Amino acid sequence: MKTEETQGCRATTEFQRHFAGIANVIVQAPGRVNLIGEHTDYNEGFVLPVAIDRYITIAARRRLDRQVVIYSTNYQEEDRVSLTNIERSDKQWCNYYRGVLSTMLEAGYDLSGFEAVIDGDLPQGAGLSSSAAYELAVAALCATISSLDLDKKTLALLSQKAENNFIGLKCGIMDQFASALCKADAALLIDCRSLSTTQVPLPLANQGARLVITNSGVRRGLVDSEYNRRRETCETGTDRIGSLLERKLSSLRDVTLADFKRCASKLPDDIARRCGHVITENERVLESVEALEKGDLVRLGQLMYASHYSLSREFEVSCPESDLLVELTKQHPGTYGSRMTGAGFGGCTVSVMEEAALDDYAGKIVPDYEGKTGKKAEIYLCKAVTGVRVQRDGEPAPLRDE
C-alpha cells in the first residue's frame, strides 16, 4: 500500500479510537527536499524544491462549537484551544497549528471548530519541512471545514505568515509553496520576488537515476540557530552594496555578479561571503533548470556540489557531519551530485544517484559515515509528488493552485 494511503488509514483509525467517531475530512501535505537554491528565498531569489512522498496527515470532523481539539500521534498528546482566545502554548507542536488559526482569524476568515488527529512520517529537525507541511495541512483543513474558497497559493502565504509572526522564524515562501504547489515528477522553480512558479520536469527515472535523501542524524533547531542572523546579515549586505552602487536595492536579487565583484572588497568579510553565496546560488538555480531541461544530470550534479561548497564555506550553515556525508558520497561511483538541503546546521543531504549504485551506497558509504561520526544515518528513497490534497466524505475535494 502507498505511503499516503497507509498514513491516511492510520490517522482515521486513531481518530475513531480517540474521538469515538468517524472523520470525514482527510488532509495530506507533503514535505519537500530542495534540489538547489538555499537561503535565496528570503532574498527574493530563485529556488528549486521537490515535494516528496512523506506527509503530514490530518483526519478531522467539524464541531458545533468554537473549540479546536487536536491529538498528535507523534507526541501522544491532546491540545485544546478556543477560537475566541488563542494564546501561545509552552508546547511547540501546539504553536504551529495555533499560529495558523490565529493568522487566519486575523485575516478575517470565519473559522469553525473541529476535532482532529494529526499524524506524520516526516522526520522532525531534518530539513524536510515538516513544520511547513504541518502548517499547510492545518490551513487546508480550516478552509475545508469552514467552507472557505481559498486556493493553495493563499493557504501557503497564510502558513508562511503564521511561521514568521507566531513561531518567530523569518522563513521565506519556499517550503509552504513546495508543499502546496508541486506536481508529480517535477521540480518547482519559484521566483520568490514575483511568486511566480514553473513546473520543471525531473527526468530521473528515464535515466535510471533516483533522488536519495540521507539524514545525517544531526537534528537542527531553526529558531534557536543562527538562521535569523543570516537573514539579518543579508539585509545589511543589501544596504551596504546599495550604498556602494549608489542606488536603492530591494534585496540581493537586485545585485548582479558583476556588481558584487566591484563591491566585495569594500565589504566586511562575513557580509561579503554571505552575500556572495546568495548571488552565485541564484545563478546555479537557473543553470540547474537548464540542465534538467536538457536531461544533463552530470551538469546538475556539478552545480549541486558547488552549492554545497558555497553553503559550507561561504554561508557557513553546514556542519562537519553534512560535509563528510557529501564528501563520501562524492567519492561514490554512480553519484551525479550531492549537497546539504534545508536551512542547515544539520539535517539531510540530497543526492542524485544511479539506481544501480544504491545498494553499494547503503552498504559501504553510509556505514563508513556512521563509523567516522558515531551518528545513525537514515536513507529515504523519494519520488516527486503533487502538493497538498484533501478528501471530504471519501471524495477528492480539489483545491485551486491560485
N, C-alpha and C positions, 0 to 999 in steps of 0.2 A: 504494500500500500504506500502511496506517496506520502512524503513528509507532512505536507499541509493537511492531507486527509487524516492522518494519524493524530496530528496535533488538534485538529478540529474535533475529532471524536473524544479525545482526552478532555478537552475543555468542556464539551457538552455533558460528558459523563460526570465530571466533577461538579458542574453546575447543578445537575439533578441531585447529586448527593448532598451538596452544601445548602441549596436553597429549596429542596423538595419540590421541584417543578421543572418545566421544560423551557429551555432557552429558545427564543425564536429569531434572534439576530446573531449571526456569526461574522466577525470581522478578522481579517488576517492581513497584517502589514509586514512585508519582508525587511530584513536587514540589507545592508549594502556593503560592497567592497569597492574602494576607489581604485580604479585601474591606474590612474595617474592624475596629478593635479592636486597637490596637498598644500593647505594653508593659502590657497589662492582665492577661495570662495568669499571670505570676508574682505578681500582686497579687490572685489568686483572683477575677478578674473575668470578663467575657464577651468572646468573640472570634467572628469570623465568616469563617473561611477557606474556600477552594475548592481542591480537588485539580485539578491541571492536567495536560494531556496531554504532559508531558515527564517522563522517567523515569530512574531508576537501575535497570539490569537486571543480574542475576547469572545466569550459566549454570554449573552445578556438577554434580559427582558425588561420591559418598561414597568415602572411603579406608578401608582396613582397619587403619590405624594411628592415632595421636593427633596427626598432623601436619595443619596447615592451610596450604595453598598458594594464594595469590591473585595473579592477574595483572591489572593495571589497564591497560585500553586507552588511557585518557586520559593516564596518566603513562608508559605503555610500560615498566613495571617490574614485577618479581615480588617478592613478600614471602612469607616462610615463618616459621611460629611453631609451637611445640609447645603443646598444650593443657595440658601439665603444668607449663609455666613461661612465663607471658605477661608480658612487660615492655613498657614504653613504647619506641617507636621514635623516631629522630630525623627520620623522615619522617611528616608529619602525616596523609597519606592512609591510612597504615597504622594509625594510632592509633584511627581511627573503628571499623574492624572489630575490632581488638584489644580496644577498650573494650567492645564488645558481647559478645565471647567471655568476657572476664573477668567482666563483670557477670552473665552467665547462669550461669557456673560458680559464682560466689559465692552465687548464689541457690539453688544445689543441683541444677541441671539437669545431667544426664549427656550431654555432647556428643560426637558422633562427628567424626572428622577428615574433611576434604573438600578437594577442589581446585576452583578456581572462576576464572572470568573476570568481571570487573566492568566494565560499560560504562555510559555515561550521556550524555544530551543536555541535562542541566540545567546552565546556566551557573553556575560557582562564584563565590562572593562577590557574587551579585546579589540576595540576599534572597529566593530562591525555595525555600529549604530543601533544598538538595542534600545537606547533611550529615544531616538527619533522614531523608530518603529512603534514603540510604546505610545508616544505622544500622538502619532498619526492615527493609530488604531483607535485611541480614545476619541479623537476628533471625529473620525468617520462614524464611530458608534453614536456619538451625540447627534450628529447630523441625521442619522437613520432613525434613531429612537424618537427624535423630536421633529421629524418630517421637515427638515431644513433643506432647501435646494442649494447645496454648496458643492462646488466642483473640487477636484483633487488639488488643484493649484492653491485654491483658497484655504483648504484644510492644511496643506503643507505650510503656508505662511502663518496661519494661526498657531500651528505646532512650534514653529521656529520662535515666534514671539513669546510663547509660554516658556521655552527654554532660556531665552535671553533675559526675560524680565522676572520670571518666578523662580527658576532654578538658579539663574545668575551666571550662566555660561554664554558668552557673547559669540555663539557659533554663527556660521554663515548658513546659507539655504541648502547646501548640497545634500545633506543627509535626509532631510524631510522631502526634498524634491525627488531624490532617488527612490525612496520608499513609496512615493506616490505615483510617479510618472514613468518609471522604467517599463520597458517592454521585454518580452521573452526573446532570447538570443540576440540581444543588442546591448550596447553601452549607451549612456545618455550624456551627450555633450550639453553642458549647461553654461550659458553666458550669464554669469552671476551679476552683471550690471543690468542687462535688459530683461533678465529672467526668461529669455527665450531658450528653447530646448530643441535638440536634433537627435533623432534615433540613429545610432551608428551601428551597422551590422557587425556582429562579433564572429568572424569566420574561423572559429577554433575547431569545431567538430570535423569539418570537411578537410582539415589539415592534420587530423589525428592529434590535436592538442587539447589540453584541459586547463581550466582555471583552478589553481591549487592555493588554498589559504592555509597557512600554518600558524597556529597560536604559539607564541614564544613562551607562554607560561608566566609572563611578566604582566601583572594587572596594573592598569594605569587609571588614575582618577583625574578627570579633566578639571573639575572645579578647583581641586587642590594643587593642580600642576601650574606650570608657567604658561598655559595656553593663553589666558587673557593678557599676560605680559607680552607675549609675542605679538598679539594684535595691537597693543599699545605702541610697541616698537615700530611696527609697520606704519601706523598713523603718524608717528613722529617723523619717520623717514620720508613719508609723503610730503609733509610740511617743509622739511629741510630741502628736499630736492626741488620742490616748487619755488622756494626762495632762490635757490641757485640758478634755476631756469628762468626766474622772473615771470612766472605765470602761476595761476591758481590751479591746483590739481585736486581732483575729487578723490583719487586713490592711486595706488601703484599701477593700476590698469592704464593710467594716462602716461606712464613713463616707458619710452621705447628703450631698447637695449643700447642704442647709440647715445640717448640722453643719459642713461645710467653710467656708461663708461666715462662720460665727460665729468660727472659729478662724484663718482665713487671715492676718489682720493681725498675729497674735501669733507667726507662724512666720517663720524666716529666708526671705528672698525666693526663693532657689533651691529650697528644700524646698516652699514654698507653690506655686510654679509646677509643679514635678514632680507633686506630689500632685493639684493641680487638673486637670492633664491626665488622669490616670488616672480620677478620679471622673467628669469630664464625658464621657470616652471610653466608659465603661460605659453611660452614658445614650444615647450616639449609637449604640452597637451595638444596643440594644434597639429604638430608634426605626427603625433600618435594617431590622430584621426585620419590623416593622410595615409599613414602606414596601414591602418585597418582597412581603409577603402581599397587599398592595393593588395590586401592579403599578405602584407610583408611583416611576418611575425619576427623576423630577425631584427628589423629596424625598430619595431615596437619594443623588443627586449632591450636593445641598446639604450633607448630612451628611459625605460624603467630603471635600469642600473644607474643612469646619470641622475635621475630623480632622487634615488636613494642616497647617492653620494652627496648631493646638494642638501637634502634634508638632514643628513648626519653631520656634515662638516660645516655647512654654511648657516642653516637654520637651527641646528643643534636641538632637534626634537627626537632623535633616535635614542637608543640605549645600547650598551655593549652586546646584549643578547640578540637584539634585532640585527645589529651589524654582523655578528658572527653567523647568524642564520642565512642572511643574504650572501655572505662570502662563501659559505659552504655550498649553498645552492648554485652559486655562480660556477663553482668547480665541478658541478654535477653534469655529466653529458645528458643532453636531452632537454636542458632548460634554456628557454629563449631569454627570459628576463625575470627579475625578482626585485622587490622593493618593500620597505615598510609601508603600511597603509593605515589610514586614520590619522588622528591628531598627533600620535607619537607617544613617547615616554613609556613604551611597552606595547603590548597588544600583538597584532598579527603582521605577517608578511603576506603579500600576494605574488604568485608566480604564474607565468605561462609556461607550460611544460608539455613535452610529448607524452601522450598517454602510455606509450610503451616503456617510459622511464619511471613510471610511478612506483612500481614495486621496489626498484632499486633505491629510489629516493626514501621511501618509507623504511627500507631495511638497512640502509647504510648512513645516509646523511642525517636523518632525524636522531638515531641512536648516538651518532658522533656528537651532535649538538647537545644532547642530554648529558652525555658523559663529560663534556667540557664545561657545562654551566650548572649542572645539578637541577635544571628546570625540566618539568614534564611538558613536552610539546604535543599538540594535537593537530591532526591534518583534517581539513574539511574539503572534500571534492564538491565543488559547487557548480550549478548551472545558472545562467541568467534567466530571470523570471519577470513576470509582469507585476506591477506595483499593487497597492492596497486593493483588496477585494472584499465585497460584502454580500452575505446571503441573508435574506429575510423570509421566514416561513418556508425554508427549504429551497427557495429560488434565488438566482443571482439578482442583486439589486445594483445595476450598473451605476458607476459614478463617472461624470464627465471629467475629462482632463482639465478643461478650463472653459 
